[in-house]
Amino acid sequence: MSEIREAVRSRYADAAKKIAVLQPESGLGCCQVDGPDCGCAGSYAADELQKIGMSDAVSLGCGNPTMLADLKPGEVVLDLGSGAGLDVLLSAKRVSPGGRAYGVDMTDEMLELANRNREQAGVDNATFLKGSIDSVPLPDASVDVVISNCVINLAEDKGAVMREAFRVLRSGGRFAVADMVELEPLSPALKKRLDSWAGCISGTIPIEEYRAALVEAGFAESAFEVHATQDLPGVGRVGSAYIRARKP
């Protein structure tokens, strides 16, 4: 396992343990374990959260990809880097009856937490799989929608992730993710920091580079909407973006 992947795994293993004992006064909240909100607080509908007995405080994302995907009953959804399972469980409710939601995550602690949340929510059309987002344990052309929430920026090879998303999508399938992007160049020193990479900063790439990776993978109709920004004085600027594309 590379240094970057291990740094990410370790950070989110620790996050899973904190979420598992989440208390209102703990300081955990929508978007980051140890930082400010970056664009998803308040974006989840209270009634939908109530149906699965969860709070957006378990989300470590940078938006709400479930509202991008226009999910329909009967569809199959895949969440890349599914964490505690919030987006998978919400998606599973939306594609019922007849549909299924999958989540893939490489962190054992997150998978354990997600399965516990699934059982408590009583959701029977959700499945959590052990794997990496650049090597998904699902067949070709097996899903209708790929979602993700602030995870692709953590990957060392974004192109490999885009190609894998393209592989598992059926023709006409939708790519609908929330992710962090680089808006102003980050300093070389910051780019090398493992803690900053695991914190969804150093691994960000510019929008045009992100778009190029989607196009190279085969996607069409890519669109980006930056909905929150973070200025990092002296070292650059990043933003939370909603990203959509389609498999022809």
N, C-alpha and C positions, 0 to 999 in steps of 0.2 A: 504494500500500500504506500502511495506517495506521501510526502510530508504534508502536502495541501489536503489530500483526502483524509488523512488521519487527523489533521487539525479540525476539519469540518466534522468528522465523525465524533471526535471527543467533545466538541462544543455542544453538539445537539444531543449527545448522550447525557451530558450534564443538564441541558435544558429540559429533557424529558423527566429527569428526576425532580427538578424544580416544579414543573407543571403538575406532576403527580400529586404534589402536596400544596397545590396552589391555594393561597389565601388572599383576600382582597387587599390586605396590607403588605403583601410580599414585594410589590413593586413590579411584578411581571405584568405584561399587558400586550395588547394587540401590537404587534409587529416585532418587538425585539425583547430579548431577555434582559439586557442591561443598557438599553438606549432609548431614545425618544420614539414616539410613534412616527412611522414613515409612510402613512397613507391609507391604512385599512380600518382604523378605529371608526366605528359607526357605519361602516359600509355593509355590514351583515344585518339582515332583517331580524328584529327581535323575535317575531313569531316563528321564523324558521329555526333559530337557535333554540327556542323553547321546545320545539318538537323533538330535538335530539338531546335535550338536557345539557347543552354546552354553552360556553361563553366565548366571545371572540378573544378573550384573554389567553386562550390556548394557542392562538395563531401567532406564529413567528414570521408571518409573511409581510408583504408590502402592498396589499390590495385584496380584492375579492374576485378571484377568477371565475367563480361560479356565476357571477352576474354577467360575464362576458359571453358565455358559451351558448346561451339560448337553448338550454337542455330540454329535451322532449321525452315523454314516456317511451320506453322501449329501446332507448339508446344505450350504448356502452361507453363509459367514460374512464379515462386513465389520468391519475394525478401523479406527476413526477415529483418525488420527494414529499411524501404525504404526511410526514410528521405525526402529530397527535390524532390526525384523521378528520379534522373539522371539515375540510372541503370535500373529502370523499363521502362523508356521511350526509352532508347537505346535497351533494350531487345524487347520491343513491335515492334520496327522497324524491328528487325532481324527475328522475328517469323511471320511477315506479308508476304503474306496473310494467313488468316485462323487461326492464333494463337492469344494468349492473354497473357498479362503480368499483374500479380497482385503484389501489394506491401502492406505489413501490417506494421503498425506503431502504437504505443500507444500514440503519442504526437499530440494533436489537432493542434498545430501550424505548425508542419511539414506536417500534412495531408492537411491543408489549402494551404500551399505553394506548395505542390506536385500537387494538383488539379489545382492550378493556372498555374503552369508550363505545365501541360498536355494540358490545354485549349490553352495556347499561342503557344504550339508546334503543335497543331492540330492533336494530336494522339488519335484515337478513340478506340483502342484495349488495353487500359491500365485502370486498376481499382485499386483504393487505398482504403484499408479497415482499420477500426479502430480495433486494437487488439494487443495482446502481442505475442512475437515469441515462447512462450511455450504454446500457446492456439490459434491456427490459425483458423479464421472463414471460413474454406473451408472443403469440404467433404474428406473422405478417398480416396486415389488413384485418385486424381483429377488433378495432375500436372506432367509434364515431367522432370522439372528441378527446383531445389531450389538453389538460389543464396543468398549471403549476403555480406555486406561490413563493416567489423570492428564493428559488433554488437553482435555476440554471446558471445564475452568476457565480455560484459556488463551484461549478465544474471547471476543470482545467481545460478540457477540449469542448467548447460550446458546439462546434461543428458536428462532433460525434453525437451530441444530444439531439441536435436538430435532425440528423439523419435517422436516428432511432425513432424519434417522434413520427417522422414521415413514414418509416417502415411499418409501424403498427397501425397507422391510420388507414381507413378504407378510402377509396376514391371519393372525393367530395368532403372528406373529413375536415374537422376544424381544429385549429391550434389557437388556444385562448389562455394566455398566461399573464400573471403579474410578475414583474421582475425589476431589479435595479439596473440602471444604465449609467454610463459615464457621460456627464454633460460638459465638463471641462477637464482637461488632462490631469490625471492624478500624478503626484510626484513619484519618481522611480523608487525612492526609499519606502513610500507607503505601499507600493505595488508588491514589494518583497516581504511585507509583514504578514506572517501566517495568521496572527490573531485578527488582523484587519480583513484578510481574505475570508476567514470563517465568519466574520461579522458582516458579510455582504457588501463590502466596500472595494477591496483591492481587486476582486475578480470581475468587476463590472467592465463592460466594453462600450464603446460609442454606439449610438443608434445605427449609423450606417454600416458598421462592422457586424452588428447583430442582424440587420436586414440582409446583408450579403451572405451570412451563414444560412439564413432561411432560404434564400434564392438558390444557393449552391446545393442545398439539400433537396430542392425540387418544389418548394412552396411557392404559392402565388398570392397576390392581393394582400401583401403584408401592410399593416398599419400600426402606428405607435402613438400613444397618448400619454404624455407625462402629466401626472396628476399631483405630484408632491416633489419637492426638491430639498436637498441637504447641502448647505455650503460648508466646506471643510477649509477654514482659513489657512492659506499658505500651502495647501496640498491638493486642492481641486474641488470639484463639485459633482454630486451624483443625484439621481432622481429615481422616483418610483414610476414605472410605466406600465400601462396596459398594452399588450401586444397581441395582435390577431393575424392569422394567416390561414390559408386553405390549401389542402392537397387537391390538385386538379383531378 
